[in-house]
């Protein structure tokens, strides 16, 4: 499983914001539809196909931990439902 895009409607200090976690795809959410297209500018990766590295960077208080909270909650809820 690969997390490609995350839309946060309202969580702590993040309101109506999308986060793209893959350089291979361009993702846009218009409020009701998620549109995912391959990134035509993505040609070469220095990593093998089975390795993806994503960084979350930002100033203090910008919501990095909140994003990780949402991702961890989603992953744990997927395992609990099985």
Secondary structure, DSSP 4 states (H G I P E B T S, - for coil): ----EEEEEEETTEEEEEEE--TTEEEEE-SS-EEEEE-TT----SS-TT---------TTSSHHHHHHHHHHHHHHHHHT-
